[in-house]
Amino acid sequence: MNELENIVENLEQGDLSLEDSMKLFERGLSLSQVSQSKLSQAEQKIQILLNKNGEQQLADFDDSESQR
């Protein structure tokens, strides 16, 4: 996550060559995809744990509440 944040900061500064910017962008995109995959896996594990308990019911996350 730190590497992704550093990449964003470097790209936002705009001091890099086009080639270096493209390389960083590609690396950032790759890191973002890995992070999204890990997040999805964690969510699935939580769902499995809640389902095994038998008492909890899953509901879709409503992110509109968190954006208020």
PyMOL CGO cylinders between C-alpha atoms (Angstrom):
from pymol import cmd
from pymol.cgo import CYLINDER

trace = [
    CYLINDER, 0.00, 0.00, 0.00, 2.87, 2.35, 0.78, 0.3, 1, 1, 1, 1, 1, 1,
    CYLINDER, 2.87, 2.35, 0.78, 4.36, 1.73, -2.64, 0.3, 1, 1, 1, 1, 1, 1,
    CYLINDER, 4.36, 1.73, -2.64, 1.06, 2.58, -4.31, 0.3, 1, 1, 1, 1, 1, 1,
    CYLINDER, 1.06, 2.58, -4.31, 0.81, 5.80, -2.31, 0.3, 1, 1, 1, 1, 1, 1,
    CYLINDER, 0.81, 5.80, -2.31, 4.36, 6.74, -3.33, 0.3, 1, 1, 1, 1, 1, 1,
    CYLINDER, 4.36, 6.74, -3.33, 3.54, 6.08, -6.97, 0.3, 1, 1, 1, 1, 1, 1,
    CYLINDER, 3.54, 6.08, -6.97, 0.49, 8.33, -6.80, 0.3, 1, 1, 1, 1, 1, 1,
    CYLINDER, 0.49, 8.33, -6.80, 2.53, 11.10, -5.17, 0.3, 1, 1, 1, 1, 1, 1,
    CYLINDER, 2.53, 11.10, -5.17, 5.24, 10.85, -7.84, 0.3, 1, 1, 1, 1, 1, 1,
    CYLINDER, 5.24, 10.85, -7.84, 2.71, 10.93, -10.66, 0.3, 1, 1, 1, 1, 1, 1,
    CYLINDER, 2.71, 10.93, -10.66, 0.86, 13.88, -9.14, 0.3, 1, 1, 1, 1, 1, 1,
    CYLINDER, 0.86, 13.88, -9.14, 4.06, 15.93, -8.99, 0.3, 1, 1, 1, 1, 1, 1,
    CYLINDER, 4.06, 15.93, -8.99, 4.35, 15.75, -12.78, 0.3, 1, 1, 1, 1, 1, 1,
    CYLINDER, 4.35, 15.75, -12.78, 8.15, 15.93, -12.80, 0.3, 1, 1, 1, 1, 1, 1,
    CYLINDER, 8.15, 15.93, -12.80, 8.69, 12.55, -14.47, 0.3, 1, 1, 1, 1, 1, 1,
    CYLINDER, 8.69, 12.55, -14.47, 9.30, 11.79, -18.11, 0.3, 1, 1, 1, 1, 1, 1,
    CYLINDER, 9.30, 11.79, -18.11, 6.47, 10.23, -20.08, 0.3, 1, 1, 1, 1, 1, 1,
    CYLINDER, 6.47, 10.23, -20.08, 8.29, 6.89, -20.10, 0.3, 1, 1, 1, 1, 1, 1,
    CYLINDER, 8.29, 6.89, -20.10, 8.84, 6.91, -16.33, 0.3, 1, 1, 1, 1, 1, 1,
    CYLINDER, 8.84, 6.91, -16.33, 5.26, 8.01, -15.76, 0.3, 1, 1, 1, 1, 1, 1,
    CYLINDER, 5.26, 8.01, -15.76, 3.97, 5.13, -17.87, 0.3, 1, 1, 1, 1, 1, 1,
    CYLINDER, 3.97, 5.13, -17.87, 6.13, 2.63, -15.99, 0.3, 1, 1, 1, 1, 1, 1,
    CYLINDER, 6.13, 2.63, -15.99, 4.90, 3.94, -12.64, 0.3, 1, 1, 1, 1, 1, 1,
    CYLINDER, 4.90, 3.94, -12.64, 1.31, 3.97, -13.85, 0.3, 1, 1, 1, 1, 1, 1,
    CYLINDER, 1.31, 3.97, -13.85, 1.57, 0.33, -14.95, 0.3, 1, 1, 1, 1, 1, 1,
    CYLINDER, 1.57, 0.33, -14.95, 3.11, -0.65, -11.61, 0.3, 1, 1, 1, 1, 1, 1,
    CYLINDER, 3.11, -0.65, -11.61, 0.41, 1.27, -9.75, 0.3, 1, 1, 1, 1, 1, 1,
    CYLINDER, 0.41, 1.27, -9.75, -2.32, -0.41, -11.76, 0.3, 1, 1, 1, 1, 1, 1,
    CYLINDER, -2.32, -0.41, -11.76, -0.82, -3.81, -10.98, 0.3, 1, 1, 1, 1, 1, 1,
    CYLINDER, -0.82, -3.81, -10.98, -0.63, -3.03, -7.26, 0.3, 1, 1, 1, 1, 1, 1,
    CYLINDER, -0.63, -3.03, -7.26, -4.19, -1.76, -7.31, 0.3, 1, 1, 1, 1, 1, 1,
    CYLINDER, -4.19, -1.76, -7.31, -5.43, -4.98, -8.89, 0.3, 1, 1, 1, 1, 1, 1,
    CYLINDER, -5.43, -4.98, -8.89, -3.57, -7.08, -6.32, 0.3, 1, 1, 1, 1, 1, 1,
    CYLINDER, -3.57, -7.08, -6.32, -5.05, -5.00, -3.50, 0.3, 1, 1, 1, 1, 1, 1,
    CYLINDER, -5.05, -5.00, -3.50, -8.56, -5.36, -4.92, 0.3, 1, 1, 1, 1, 1, 1,
    CYLINDER, -8.56, -5.36, -4.92, -8.10, -9.12, -5.19, 0.3, 1, 1, 1, 1, 1, 1,
    CYLINDER, -8.10, -9.12, -5.19, -6.92, -9.38, -1.58, 0.3, 1, 1, 1, 1, 1, 1,
    CYLINDER, -6.92, -9.38, -1.58, -9.85, -7.28, -0.42, 0.3, 1, 1, 1, 1, 1, 1,
    CYLINDER, -9.85, -7.28, -0.42, -12.30, -9.52, -2.27, 0.3, 1, 1, 1, 1, 1, 1,
    CYLINDER, -12.30, -9.52, -2.27, -10.71, -12.61, -0.73, 0.3, 1, 1, 1, 1, 1, 1,
    CYLINDER, -10.71, -12.61, -0.73, -10.98, -11.11, 2.75, 0.3, 1, 1, 1, 1, 1, 1,
    CYLINDER, -10.98, -11.11, 2.75, -14.65, -10.29, 2.18, 0.3, 1, 1, 1, 1, 1, 1,
    CYLINDER, -14.65, -10.29, 2.18, -15.31, -13.86, 1.05, 0.3, 1, 1, 1, 1, 1, 1,
    CYLINDER, -15.31, -13.86, 1.05, -13.60, -15.25, 4.16, 0.3, 1, 1, 1, 1, 1, 1,
    CYLINDER, -13.60, -15.25, 4.16, -15.75, -13.05, 6.36, 0.3, 1, 1, 1, 1, 1, 1,
    CYLINDER, -15.75, -13.05, 6.36, -18.88, -14.25, 4.59, 0.3, 1, 1, 1, 1, 1, 1,
    CYLINDER, -18.88, -14.25, 4.59, -17.85, -17.88, 5.08, 0.3, 1, 1, 1, 1, 1, 1,
    CYLINDER, -17.85, -17.88, 5.08, -17.17, -17.31, 8.77, 0.3, 1, 1, 1, 1, 1, 1,
    CYLINDER, -17.17, -17.31, 8.77, -20.50, -15.59, 9.26, 0.3, 1, 1, 1, 1, 1, 1,
    CYLINDER, -20.50, -15.59, 9.26, -22.33, -18.32, 7.36, 0.3, 1, 1, 1, 1, 1, 1,
    CYLINDER, -22.33, -18.32, 7.36, -20.70, -21.06, 9.47, 0.3, 1, 1, 1, 1, 1, 1,
    CYLINDER, -20.70, -21.06, 9.47, -21.98, -19.41, 12.62, 0.3, 1, 1, 1, 1, 1, 1,
    CYLINDER, -21.98, -19.41, 12.62, -25.52, -19.84, 11.36, 0.3, 1, 1, 1, 1, 1, 1,
    CYLINDER, -25.52, -19.84, 11.36, -26.82, -16.93, 13.37, 0.3, 1, 1, 1, 1, 1, 1,
    CYLINDER, -26.82, -16.93, 13.37, -25.61, -14.08, 11.22, 0.3, 1, 1, 1, 1, 1, 1,
    CYLINDER, -25.61, -14.08, 11.22, -27.20, -13.02, 7.98, 0.3, 1, 1, 1, 1, 1, 1,
    CYLINDER, -27.20, -13.02, 7.98, -25.21, -11.20, 5.37, 0.3, 1, 1, 1, 1, 1, 1,
    CYLINDER, -25.21, -11.20, 5.37, -26.45, -8.02, 3.79, 0.3, 1, 1, 1, 1, 1, 1,
    CYLINDER, -26.45, -8.02, 3.79, -24.97, -6.07, 0.93, 0.3, 1, 1, 1, 1, 1, 1,
    CYLINDER, -24.97, -6.07, 0.93, -22.74, -3.24, 2.06, 0.3, 1, 1, 1, 1, 1, 1,
    CYLINDER, -22.74, -3.24, 2.06, -24.39, 0.11, 1.44, 0.3, 1, 1, 1, 1, 1, 1,
    CYLINDER, -24.39, 0.11, 1.44, -21.57, 2.58, 0.94, 0.3, 1, 1, 1, 1, 1, 1,
    CYLINDER, -21.57, 2.58, 0.94, -23.99, 5.48, 0.49, 0.3, 1, 1, 1, 1, 1, 1,
    CYLINDER, -23.99, 5.48, 0.49, -24.22, 5.63, 4.29, 0.3, 1, 1, 1, 1, 1, 1,
    CYLINDER, -24.22, 5.63, 4.29, -20.46, 6.07, 4.63, 0.3, 1, 1, 1, 1, 1, 1,
    CYLINDER, -20.46, 6.07, 4.63, -20.34, 8.87, 2.05, 0.3, 1, 1, 1, 1, 1, 1,
    CYLINDER, -20.34, 8.87, 2.05, -22.67, 11.18, 3.96, 0.3, 1, 1, 1, 1, 1, 1,
]
cmd.load_cgo(trace, "trace")
